[in-house]
Amino acid sequence: MYYGEVQFQRDDRLYERLVSESSNHFFRNREKFSDWQAVVIYPSRQTEQKDIHPYRALINSDQFHRIYLNDLGDARELPIGLALLALTIEKPKKARETARYLADRTREEIRDPQANRAIMEMLTTIVVYTFNNLSRAEVENMLGLDITFQETRFYKDVKAEERRSIVLTQLDRKLGKLPAETKKSIAALDIVKLESLTIALLNFGTIADLEAWLKQN
């Protein structure tokens, strides 16, 4: 069983929560799983919880993995999966060039249609969040997309409800129970804004952060 956290701003009780929640979940599902691993992804080492002393044995074991995106190196030299992670912290000017490179590389290297589509969908979402002033047509042009990728979840408004459900689950877990009015605002978002929110919520620490984002969007 893998337990994952993506933490883009400091949470000085992250390890307390991760260790207690994962241990409790593993305990309740012991019959299903024989082992567990934890993975935490940070944009940089500066974002990590400052006091890790109480968990030093676990954190430094082969059961716990910390990934710092700015330590991964040039996205162009990484496997595509890691390159997508590294792309999320690149500055816009470089991100534009890297995104197009990864789109071309995906078309060349990933032959499985389902995997290809999943990667292109994630890549498109990252680009929309990074360049939220661009239109859909401009994003397509940047990535060299064709009509095929308009069949992905990202472009199909009929899948908006599915995305909304995922976003609400993520927000409830990260921020706690949301006010009814906040949920109503999320229900009014279209698929493009929901995809942006999927990435933006990584930076939220409180419900106030979410409400500020909704006000702007």
KEKOLGU-705963 format. One record per residue (C-alpha): residue in one letter; residue number from 1; z negated, y negated, x negated. Coordinates in Angstrom, 2 decimals. Each point is the difference from the previous one (the first is absolute). Layout:
! KEKOLGU-705963
<rec><rest>A</rest><nr>NUM</nr><z>Z</z><y>Y</y><x>X</x></rec>
...
//
This chain:
! KEKOLGU-705963
<rec><rest>M</rest><nr>1</nr><z>0.00</z><y>0.00</y><x>0.00</x></rec>
<rec><rest>Y</rest><nr>2</nr><z>0.97</z><y>-3.41</y><x>-1.39</x></rec>
<rec><rest>Y</rest><nr>3</nr><z>-1.93</z><y>-3.14</y><x>0.86</x></rec>
<rec><rest>G</rest><nr>4</nr><z>1.88</z><y>-3.20</y><x>-0.78</x></rec>
<rec><rest>E</rest><nr>5</nr><z>-0.90</z><y>-3.69</y><x>-0.11</x></rec>
<rec><rest>V</rest><nr>6</nr><z>2.29</z><y>-2.96</y><x>-0.67</x></rec>
<rec><rest>Q</rest><nr>7</nr><z>-2.18</z><y>-3.00</y><x>-0.89</x></rec>
<rec><rest>F</rest><nr>8</nr><z>1.68</z><y>-3.36</y><x>-0.66</x></rec>
<rec><rest>Q</rest><nr>9</nr><z>-3.16</z><y>-2.10</y><x>-0.03</x></rec>
<rec><rest>R</rest><nr>10</nr><z>-3.44</z><y>0.75</y><x>-1.37</x></rec>
<rec><rest>D</rest><nr>11</nr><z>-2.37</z><y>2.01</y><x>2.15</x></rec>
<rec><rest>D</rest><nr>12</nr><z>-3.33</z><y>0.44</y><x>-1.77</x></rec>
<rec><rest>R</rest><nr>13</nr><z>-0.96</z><y>2.91</y><x>2.24</x></rec>
<rec><rest>L</rest><nr>14</nr><z>3.31</z><y>1.85</y><x>-0.14</x></rec>
<rec><rest>Y</rest><nr>15</nr><z>-1.29</z><y>2.98</y><x>-1.97</x></rec>
<rec><rest>E</rest><nr>16</nr><z>-3.10</z><y>0.29</y><x>2.18</x></rec>
<rec><rest>R</rest><nr>17</nr><z>2.22</z><y>0.23</y><x>3.06</x></rec>
<rec><rest>L</rest><nr>18</nr><z>2.67</z><y>2.23</y><x>-1.56</x></rec>
<rec><rest>V</rest><nr>19</nr><z>-2.48</z><y>2.51</y><x>-1.41</x></rec>
<rec><rest>S</rest><nr>20</nr><z>-2.10</z><y>0.21</y><x>3.17</x></rec>
<rec><rest>E</rest><nr>21</nr><z>2.95</z><y>0.18</y><x>2.44</x></rec>
<rec><rest>S</rest><nr>22</nr><z>2.01</z><y>2.50</y><x>-2.01</x></rec>
<rec><rest>S</rest><nr>23</nr><z>-3.04</z><y>2.21</y><x>-0.61</x></rec>
<rec><rest>N</rest><nr>24</nr><z>-0.88</z><y>-0.04</y><x>3.69</x></rec>
<rec><rest>H</rest><nr>25</nr><z>3.58</z><y>0.78</y><x>1.04</x></rec>
<rec><rest>F</rest><nr>26</nr><z>0.27</z><y>2.83</y><x>-2.52</x></rec>
<rec><rest>F</rest><nr>27</nr><z>-3.31</z><y>1.41</y><x>1.20</x></rec>
<rec><rest>R</rest><nr>28</nr><z>1.21</z><y>0.02</y><x>3.61</x></rec>
<rec><rest>N</rest><nr>29</nr><z>3.30</z><y>1.65</y><x>-1.00</x></rec>
<rec><rest>R</rest><nr>30</nr><z>-1.24</z><y>2.36</y><x>-2.69</x></rec>
<rec><rest>E</rest><nr>31</nr><z>1.63</z><y>3.01</y><x>1.65</x></rec>
<rec><rest>K</rest><nr>32</nr><z>3.45</z><y>-1.62</y><x>-0.23</x></rec>
<rec><rest>F</rest><nr>33</nr><z>-0.04</z><y>-1.21</y><x>-3.60</x></rec>
<rec><rest>S</rest><nr>34</nr><z>-1.04</z><y>1.53</y><x>-3.31</x></rec>
<rec><rest>D</rest><nr>35</nr><z>-0.15</z><y>-3.21</y><x>-2.07</x></rec>
<rec><rest>W</rest><nr>36</nr><z>0.47</z><y>-3.76</y><x>0.16</x></rec>
<rec><rest>Q</rest><nr>37</nr><z>1.30</z><y>-2.90</y><x>-2.09</x></rec>
<rec><rest>A</rest><nr>38</nr><z>-0.38</z><y>-3.77</y><x>0.36</x></rec>
<rec><rest>V</rest><nr>39</nr><z>2.62</z><y>-2.59</y><x>-0.95</x></rec>
<rec><rest>V</rest><nr>40</nr><z>-0.61</z><y>-3.77</y><x>-0.07</x></rec>
<rec><rest>I</rest><nr>41</nr><z>2.86</z><y>-2.43</y><x>-0.60</x></rec>
<rec><rest>Y</rest><nr>42</nr><z>-0.68</z><y>-3.53</y><x>-1.25</x></rec>
<rec><rest>P</rest><nr>43</nr><z>2.42</z><y>-2.80</y><x>-0.91</x></rec>
<rec><rest>S</rest><nr>44</nr><z>-2.03</z><y>-0.53</y><x>-3.21</x></rec>
<rec><rest>R</rest><nr>45</nr><z>-3.29</z><y>0.91</y><x>-1.65</x></rec>
<rec><rest>Q</rest><nr>46</nr><z>-1.45</z><y>-3.37</y><x>1.05</x></rec>
<rec><rest>T</rest><nr>47</nr><z>0.08</z><y>1.16</y><x>3.63</x></rec>
<rec><rest>E</rest><nr>48</nr><z>-2.21</z><y>3.03</y><x>-0.57</x></rec>
<rec><rest>Q</rest><nr>49</nr><z>-3.57</z><y>0.14</y><x>1.19</x></rec>
<rec><rest>K</rest><nr>50</nr><z>-2.17</z><y>-1.51</y><x>-2.73</x></rec>
<rec><rest>D</rest><nr>51</nr><z>-2.98</z><y>2.36</y><x>0.07</x></rec>
<rec><rest>I</rest><nr>52</nr><z>1.25</z><y>3.57</y><x>-0.38</x></rec>
<rec><rest>H</rest><nr>53</nr><z>-3.05</z><y>1.32</y><x>-1.88</x></rec>
<rec><rest>P</rest><nr>54</nr><z>-1.46</z><y>2.07</y><x>2.88</x></rec>
<rec><rest>Y</rest><nr>55</nr><z>3.28</z><y>1.93</y><x>0.28</x></rec>
<rec><rest>R</rest><nr>56</nr><z>0.97</z><y>0.19</y><x>-3.69</x></rec>
<rec><rest>A</rest><nr>57</nr><z>-0.04</z><y>3.81</y><x>-0.16</x></rec>
<rec><rest>L</rest><nr>58</nr><z>2.28</z><y>0.40</y><x>3.01</x></rec>
<rec><rest>I</rest><nr>59</nr><z>2.31</z><y>-2.92</y><x>-0.80</x></rec>
<rec><rest>N</rest><nr>60</nr><z>0.57</z><y>1.26</y><x>-3.53</x></rec>
<rec><rest>S</rest><nr>61</nr><z>0.61</z><y>3.59</y><x>1.07</x></rec>
<rec><rest>D</rest><nr>62</nr><z>3.34</z><y>1.72</y><x>0.59</x></rec>
<rec><rest>Q</rest><nr>63</nr><z>-0.74</z><y>-0.16</y><x>3.72</x></rec>
<rec><rest>F</rest><nr>64</nr><z>0.30</z><y>-3.78</y><x>0.20</x></rec>
<rec><rest>H</rest><nr>65</nr><z>3.10</z><y>-2.04</y><x>-0.84</x></rec>
<rec><rest>R</rest><nr>66</nr><z>0.25</z><y>-3.79</y><x>-0.36</x></rec>
<rec><rest>I</rest><nr>67</nr><z>3.45</z><y>-1.58</y><x>-0.18</x></rec>
<rec><rest>Y</rest><nr>68</nr><z>0.49</z><y>-3.61</y><x>-1.13</x></rec>
<rec><rest>L</rest><nr>69</nr><z>3.48</z><y>-1.12</y><x>0.99</x></rec>
<rec><rest>N</rest><nr>70</nr><z>0.36</z><y>-2.62</y><x>-2.73</x></rec>
<rec><rest>D</rest><nr>71</nr><z>-0.61</z><y>2.73</y><x>-2.60</x></rec>
<rec><rest>L</rest><nr>72</nr><z>2.93</z><y>2.12</y><x>1.16</x></rec>
<rec><rest>G</rest><nr>73</nr><z>2.59</z><y>-1.99</y><x>-1.95</x></rec>
<rec><rest>D</rest><nr>74</nr><z>3.54</z><y>-0.97</y><x>0.97</x></rec>
<rec><rest>A</rest><nr>75</nr><z>0.85</z><y>1.31</y><x>3.46</x></rec>
<rec><rest>R</rest><nr>76</nr><z>3.51</z><y>0.88</y><x>-1.17</x></rec>
<rec><rest>E</rest><nr>77</nr><z>-1.39</z><y>2.54</y><x>-2.43</x></rec>
<rec><rest>L</rest><nr>78</nr><z>-2.29</z><y>1.75</y><x>2.49</x></rec>
<rec><rest>P</rest><nr>79</nr><z>0.65</z><y>2.86</y><x>2.42</x></rec>
<rec><rest>I</rest><nr>80</nr><z>1.17</z><y>-1.48</y><x>3.30</x></rec>
<rec><rest>G</rest><nr>81</nr><z>-3.27</z><y>0.65</y><x>1.83</x></rec>
<rec><rest>L</rest><nr>82</nr><z>-2.04</z><y>-1.85</y><x>-2.63</x></rec>
<rec><rest>A</rest><nr>83</nr><z>2.68</z><y>-2.67</y><x>-0.30</x></rec>
<rec><rest>L</rest><nr>84</nr><z>-0.49</z><y>-0.88</y><x>3.68</x></rec>
<rec><rest>L</rest><nr>85</nr><z>-3.71</z><y>-0.51</y><x>-0.64</x></rec>
<rec><rest>A</rest><nr>86</nr><z>0.69</z><y>-2.18</y><x>-3.04</x></rec>
<rec><rest>L</rest><nr>87</nr><z>2.48</z><y>-2.05</y><x>2.03</x></rec>
<rec><rest>T</rest><nr>88</nr><z>-2.77</z><y>-1.19</y><x>2.34</x></rec>
<rec><rest>I</rest><nr>89</nr><z>-1.56</z><y>-2.17</y><x>-2.73</x></rec>
<rec><rest>E</rest><nr>90</nr><z>3.16</z><y>-1.38</y><x>-1.63</x></rec>
<rec><rest>K</rest><nr>91</nr><z>0.77</z><y>-3.70</y><x>0.25</x></rec>
<rec><rest>P</rest><nr>92</nr><z>2.76</z><y>-0.84</y><x>2.52</x></rec>
<rec><rest>K</rest><nr>93</nr><z>2.70</z><y>-0.85</y><x>-2.54</x></rec>
<rec><rest>K</rest><nr>94</nr><z>-0.36</z><y>3.30</y><x>-1.83</x></rec>
<rec><rest>A</rest><nr>95</nr><z>-0.73</z><y>1.92</y><x>3.20</x></rec>
<rec><rest>R</rest><nr>96</nr><z>3.43</z><y>-0.90</y><x>1.40</x></rec>
<rec><rest>E</rest><nr>97</nr><z>1.80</z><y>1.54</y><x>-2.98</x></rec>
<rec><rest>T</rest><nr>98</nr><z>-2.30</z><y>3.02</y><x>-0.16</x></rec>
<rec><rest>A</rest><nr>99</nr><z>0.34</z><y>0.71</y><x>3.72</x></rec>
<rec><rest>R</rest><nr>100</nr><z>3.80</z><y>0.12</y><x>-0.21</x></rec>
<rec><rest>Y</rest><nr>101</nr><z>-0.22</z><y>2.20</y><x>-3.09</x></rec>
<rec><rest>L</rest><nr>102</nr><z>-2.31</z><y>2.45</y><x>1.79</x></rec>
<rec><rest>A</rest><nr>103</nr><z>2.26</z><y>0.07</y><x>3.05</x></rec>
<rec><rest>D</rest><nr>104</nr><z>3.00</z><y>0.89</y><x>-2.17</x></rec>
<rec><rest>R</rest><nr>105</nr><z>-2.04</z><y>2.55</y><x>-1.92</x></rec>
<rec><rest>T</rest><nr>106</nr><z>-1.25</z><y>1.62</y><x>3.20</x></rec>
<rec><rest>R</rest><nr>107</nr><z>3.55</z><y>0.44</y><x>1.24</x></rec>
<rec><rest>E</rest><nr>108</nr><z>1.00</z><y>1.61</y><x>-3.30</x></rec>
<rec><rest>E</rest><nr>109</nr><z>-3.02</z><y>2.21</y><x>-0.65</x></rec>
<rec><rest>I</rest><nr>110</nr><z>-1.44</z><y>1.04</y><x>3.37</x></rec>
<rec><rest>R</rest><nr>111</nr><z>2.36</z><y>2.44</y><x>1.68</x></rec>
<rec><rest>D</rest><nr>112</nr><z>-2.28</z><y>1.18</y><x>2.77</x></rec>
<rec><rest>P</rest><nr>113</nr><z>0.86</z><y>-2.21</y><x>3.05</x></rec>
<rec><rest>Q</rest><nr>114</nr><z>-3.54</z><y>-0.04</y><x>1.37</x></rec>
<rec><rest>A</rest><nr>115</nr><z>-1.60</z><y>-0.94</y><x>-3.32</x></rec>
<rec><rest>N</rest><nr>116</nr><z>2.73</z><y>-2.57</y><x>-0.66</x></rec>
<rec><rest>R</rest><nr>117</nr><z>-0.59</z><y>-1.62</y><x>3.37</x></rec>
<rec><rest>A</rest><nr>118</nr><z>-3.79</z><y>-0.06</y><x>-0.44</x></rec>
<rec><rest>I</rest><nr>119</nr><z>0.30</z><y>-1.73</y><x>-3.38</x></rec>
<rec><rest>M</rest><nr>120</nr><z>2.51</z><y>-2.55</y><x>1.27</x></rec>
<rec><rest>E</rest><nr>121</nr><z>-2.22</z><y>-0.74</y><x>2.97</x></rec>
<rec><rest>M</rest><nr>122</nr><z>-3.01</z><y>-0.64</y><x>-2.21</x></rec>
<rec><rest>L</rest><nr>123</nr><z>2.08</z><y>-2.08</y><x>-2.39</x></rec>
<rec><rest>T</rest><nr>124</nr><z>1.31</z><y>-2.10</y><x>2.88</x></rec>
<rec><rest>T</rest><nr>125</nr><z>-3.53</z><y>-0.59</y><x>1.30</x></rec>
<rec><rest>I</rest><nr>126</nr><z>-1.19</z><y>-1.21</y><x>-3.40</x></rec>
<rec><rest>V</rest><nr>127</nr><z>2.98</z><y>-2.36</y><x>-0.30</x></rec>
<rec><rest>V</rest><nr>128</nr><z>-0.61</z><y>-1.47</y><x>3.47</x></rec>
<rec><rest>Y</rest><nr>129</nr><z>-3.64</z><y>-0.65</y><x>-0.84</x></rec>
<rec><rest>T</rest><nr>130</nr><z>0.86</z><y>-1.55</y><x>-3.38</x></rec>
<rec><rest>F</rest><nr>131</nr><z>2.83</z><y>-2.13</y><x>1.39</x></rec>
<rec><rest>N</rest><nr>132</nr><z>-1.19</z><y>-0.71</y><x>3.54</x></rec>
<rec><rest>N</rest><nr>133</nr><z>2.39</z><y>-2.95</y><x>0.29</x></rec>
<rec><rest>L</rest><nr>134</nr><z>3.06</z><y>2.26</y><x>-0.17</x></rec>
<rec><rest>S</rest><nr>135</nr><z>1.89</z><y>1.24</y><x>3.03</x></rec>
<rec><rest>R</rest><nr>136</nr><z>0.74</z><y>3.66</y><x>0.61</x></rec>
<rec><rest>A</rest><nr>137</nr><z>3.60</z><y>-0.54</y><x>-1.11</x></rec>
<rec><rest>E</rest><nr>138</nr><z>-1.15</z><y>-1.61</y><x>-3.24</x></rec>
<rec><rest>V</rest><nr>139</nr><z>-2.34</z><y>2.92</y><x>-0.72</x></rec>
<rec><rest>E</rest><nr>140</nr><z>2.85</z><y>2.43</y><x>0.65</x></rec>
<rec><rest>N</rest><nr>141</nr><z>2.23</z><y>-1.94</y><x>-2.34</x></rec>
<rec><rest>M</rest><nr>142</nr><z>-2.64</z><y>-0.11</y><x>-2.74</x></rec>
<rec><rest>L</rest><nr>143</nr><z>-0.48</z><y>3.76</y><x>0.09</x></rec>
<rec><rest>G</rest><nr>144</nr><z>3.63</z><y>0.88</y><x>0.64</x></rec>
<rec><rest>L</rest><nr>145</nr><z>-0.90</z><y>1.75</y><x>3.25</x></rec>
<rec><rest>D</rest><nr>146</nr><z>2.62</z><y>1.32</y><x>2.37</x></rec>
<rec><rest>I</rest><nr>147</nr><z>-0.01</z><y>1.02</y><x>3.65</x></rec>
<rec><rest>T</rest><nr>148</nr><z>-1.66</z><y>3.34</y><x>-0.86</x></rec>
<rec><rest>F</rest><nr>149</nr><z>-3.36</z><y>-1.63</y><x>-0.64</x></rec>
<rec><rest>Q</rest><nr>150</nr><z>-0.02</z><y>-1.79</y><x>3.31</x></rec>
<rec><rest>E</rest><nr>151</nr><z>-1.00</z><y>3.42</y><x>1.37</x></rec>
<rec><rest>T</rest><nr>152</nr><z>-3.35</z><y>-0.08</y><x>-1.82</x></rec>
<rec><rest>R</rest><nr>153</nr><z>-3.28</z><y>-0.78</y><x>1.74</x></rec>
<rec><rest>F</rest><nr>154</nr><z>0.04</z><y>-3.44</y><x>-1.58</x></rec>
<rec><rest>Y</rest><nr>155</nr><z>3.06</z><y>-1.07</y><x>1.95</x></rec>
<rec><rest>K</rest><nr>156</nr><z>-0.61</z><y>1.82</y><x>3.25</x></rec>
<rec><rest>D</rest><nr>157</nr><z>-2.03</z><y>-2.09</y><x>2.41</x></rec>
<rec><rest>V</rest><nr>158</nr><z>-0.67</z><y>3.10</y><x>2.08</x></rec>
<rec><rest>K</rest><nr>159</nr><z>-2.32</z><y>1.15</y><x>-2.77</x></rec>
<rec><rest>A</rest><nr>160</nr><z>-2.09</z><y>-3.18</y><x>0.12</x></rec>
<rec><rest>E</rest><nr>161</nr><z>-2.71</z><y>1.72</y><x>2.04</x></rec>
<rec><rest>E</rest><nr>162</nr><z>-0.37</z><y>2.71</y><x>-2.64</x></rec>
<rec><rest>R</rest><nr>163</nr><z>-0.39</z><y>-2.60</y><x>-2.75</x></rec>
<rec><rest>R</rest><nr>164</nr><z>-2.44</z><y>-2.01</y><x>2.12</x></rec>
<rec><rest>S</rest><nr>165</nr><z>-2.20</z><y>3.05</y><x>0.50</x></rec>
<rec><rest>I</rest><nr>166</nr><z>-0.08</z><y>0.65</y><x>-3.76</x></rec>
<rec><rest>V</rest><nr>167</nr><z>-0.84</z><y>-3.64</y><x>-0.75</x></rec>
<rec><rest>L</rest><nr>168</nr><z>-2.83</z><y>-0.07</y><x>2.54</x></rec>
<rec><rest>T</rest><nr>169</nr><z>-1.47</z><y>3.19</y><x>-1.45</x></rec>
<rec><rest>Q</rest><nr>170</nr><z>0.12</z><y>-1.45</y><x>-3.52</x></rec>
<rec><rest>L</rest><nr>171</nr><z>-1.57</z><y>-3.27</y><x>1.14</x></rec>
<rec><rest>D</rest><nr>172</nr><z>-2.78</z><y>1.73</y><x>1.95</x></rec>
<rec><rest>R</rest><nr>173</nr><z>-0.88</z><y>2.07</y><x>-3.05</x></rec>
<rec><rest>K</rest><nr>174</nr><z>0.10</z><y>-2.94</y><x>-2.38</x></rec>
<rec><rest>L</rest><nr>175</nr><z>-1.52</z><y>-2.79</y><x>2.11</x></rec>
<rec><rest>G</rest><nr>176</nr><z>-1.86</z><y>1.75</y><x>2.80</x></rec>
<rec><rest>K</rest><nr>177</nr><z>0.55</z><y>-0.36</y><x>3.75</x></rec>
<rec><rest>L</rest><nr>178</nr><z>2.48</z><y>-2.76</y><x>0.77</x></rec>
<rec><rest>P</rest><nr>179</nr><z>-0.52</z><y>-2.58</y><x>2.77</x></rec>
<rec><rest>A</rest><nr>180</nr><z>2.16</z><y>0.55</y><x>3.08</x></rec>
<rec><rest>E</rest><nr>181</nr><z>1.75</z><y>-3.33</y><x>-0.53</x></rec>
<rec><rest>T</rest><nr>182</nr><z>0.93</z><y>0.97</y><x>-3.56</x></rec>
<rec><rest>K</rest><nr>183</nr><z>1.46</z><y>3.31</y><x>1.21</x></rec>
<rec><rest>K</rest><nr>184</nr><z>1.99</z><y>-1.94</y><x>2.59</x></rec>
<rec><rest>S</rest><nr>185</nr><z>1.49</z><y>-2.16</y><x>-2.75</x></rec>
<rec><rest>I</rest><nr>186</nr><z>0.97</z><y>3.09</y><x>-1.99</x></rec>
<rec><rest>A</rest><nr>187</nr><z>1.61</z><y>1.50</y><x>3.10</x></rec>
<rec><rest>A</rest><nr>188</nr><z>2.31</z><y>-3.03</y><x>0.17</x></rec>
<rec><rest>L</rest><nr>189</nr><z>1.37</z><y>0.52</y><x>-3.54</x></rec>
<rec><rest>D</rest><nr>190</nr><z>3.53</z><y>1.31</y><x>-0.44</x></rec>
<rec><rest>I</rest><nr>191</nr><z>0.86</z><y>2.86</y><x>-2.36</x></rec>
<rec><rest>V</rest><nr>192</nr><z>0.78</z><y>-2.29</y><x>-2.95</x></rec>
<rec><rest>K</rest><nr>193</nr><z>-3.36</z><y>-1.76</y><x>0.23</x></rec>
<rec><rest>L</rest><nr>194</nr><z>-1.78</z><y>3.32</y><x>0.44</x></rec>
<rec><rest>E</rest><nr>195</nr><z>1.56</z><y>1.27</y><x>-3.21</x></rec>
<rec><rest>S</rest><nr>196</nr><z>-1.14</z><y>-3.18</y><x>-1.76</x></rec>
<rec><rest>L</rest><nr>197</nr><z>-3.50</z><y>0.45</y><x>1.41</x></rec>
<rec><rest>T</rest><nr>198</nr><z>-0.08</z><y>3.56</y><x>-1.36</x></rec>
<rec><rest>I</rest><nr>199</nr><z>0.19</z><y>-1.46</y><x>-3.52</x></rec>
<rec><rest>A</rest><nr>200</nr><z>-1.97</z><y>-3.19</y><x>0.65</x></rec>
<rec><rest>L</rest><nr>201</nr><z>-3.07</z><y>1.84</y><x>1.31</x></rec>
<rec><rest>L</rest><nr>202</nr><z>-0.59</z><y>1.36</y><x>-3.50</x></rec>
<rec><rest>N</rest><nr>203</nr><z>-1.28</z><y>-3.47</y><x>-0.89</x></rec>
<rec><rest>F</rest><nr>204</nr><z>-2.29</z><y>-0.43</y><x>3.02</x></rec>
<rec><rest>G</rest><nr>205</nr><z>-3.74</z><y>0.07</y><x>-0.52</x></rec>
<rec><rest>T</rest><nr>206</nr><z>-1.14</z><y>-1.24</y><x>3.43</x></rec>
<rec><rest>I</rest><nr>207</nr><z>1.30</z><y>-0.37</y><x>3.53</x></rec>
<rec><rest>A</rest><nr>208</nr><z>0.30</z><y>-3.72</y><x>-0.73</x></rec>
<rec><rest>D</rest><nr>209</nr><z>2.66</z><y>0.82</y><x>-2.62</x></rec>
<rec><rest>L</rest><nr>210</nr><z>1.94</z><y>1.95</y><x>2.63</x></rec>
<rec><rest>E</rest><nr>211</nr><z>-0.29</z><y>-2.79</y><x>2.54</x></rec>
<rec><rest>A</rest><nr>212</nr><z>1.19</z><y>-2.55</y><x>-2.54</x></rec>
<rec><rest>W</rest><nr>213</nr><z>3.06</z><y>2.17</y><x>-0.73</x></rec>
<rec><rest>L</rest><nr>214</nr><z>0.73</z><y>0.39</y><x>3.72</x></rec>
<rec><rest>K</rest><nr>215</nr><z>-0.22</z><y>-3.75</y><x>0.47</x></rec>
<rec><rest>Q</rest><nr>216</nr><z>2.60</z><y>-0.52</y><x>-2.70</x></rec>
<rec><rest>N</rest><nr>217</nr><z>2.27</z><y>2.75</y><x>1.30</x></rec>
//
